[in-house]
Amino acid sequence: YHMAFTLTFPYAQAAGVGQGYFVAADPLGPTGIVTVQATVGNVELRITRYNAPDFIQTVTQGSTFSVQLSNIQTIGIFALTAATGTITLITPV
């Protein structure tokens, strides 16, 4: 049984810096929708998953990217340039 939850993290990272924002408590990891809103700069959204390939997506300045994935283990942002924005994880009920 998983409760629905929403996590929102602002990020501000220098170029070349990676930062993790979520680590699953449950080894299988939740299913959820991850959204990156890239306010300034370009970043890579990096999601590791249980028993599934890593998900990596570049998000460019001024754009918003969303993906729904299952078995989310970790969510991180790697700054390709100096970057600020917001990352959100929403899990369904």
N, C-alpha and C positions, 0 to 999 in steps of 0.2 A: 504494500500500500504506500503510495506516495501522495503527499499533499501537493497541490498546485502552489507554485511560488514564482515570484518575479525578482530578479536581482539586477540592479543597474549600477555600473561602475564607470565613473569618469576616468579617462586616461590622459596622461601628459608624459610623453616619453621623448628622449633625445634620439637622434638617428642611430640606428644600429642596436638599440636596446630592446630586449624582449622582456615581457612581464606576464606572469600568469594571473588570472582573475578568478578562476573557478577550478576547484578540484572536487570530484564527486566523492561523497561519503560512502555510497554504496558501490561495490566493485563493478556492478553491471552498468551503473550510470543512468541518469534520467534521459528521457526523450524530451526535447525542447526546441524552441525557436531561438536562435542566436542572431542578434541584430547589431551591426556596427554602423555607427553614424560618424563618419570621418569629417570632423569640422575643419581641421587644419592638417595638412600633410597626408602622406600615403602610408598605409600599414598593410601588413599581412595578418589576417585572422587565421589562427592555427588551432585546430580542434583535434585532440586525440580521442579515440573511441575504443571501446572494448570489442575485441574480436572483429575489427573493421579497419580499413585504411584511414590514415590521418586525412583530415580535410584542411586544405590550405587555399585561401582566397585573398587576392589583393583587393583592397578597397581604397579608392583614390579620393583625394581631397574634394569635399563638397558632395560626396555621394553617400548613399545608405545601402547596405547589403544585408539581406536576411536569408537564413537557411534553417530548415527543420531537419534535425538528425536524431537518431536513437543512440543509446549507449554512450552518451557523452562522458568522457573521463576528465579531460582538462580543457580549458579554454584560455588561450593566450593571444596577446597582441605583440607583433614584432614591428617596430617602427622602421620603415624604409627611409623616411625623412623625419625631421623633428615633427612631432604629431600630437594633436589633442583631439579628443572626441569622446564618444560614449559607447559602451558595450552593454547589451542587455541580454539576459537569459530568461525566457518565459517557459515554464513547464505547464502543460495542460492539466486539467482536473483529472 
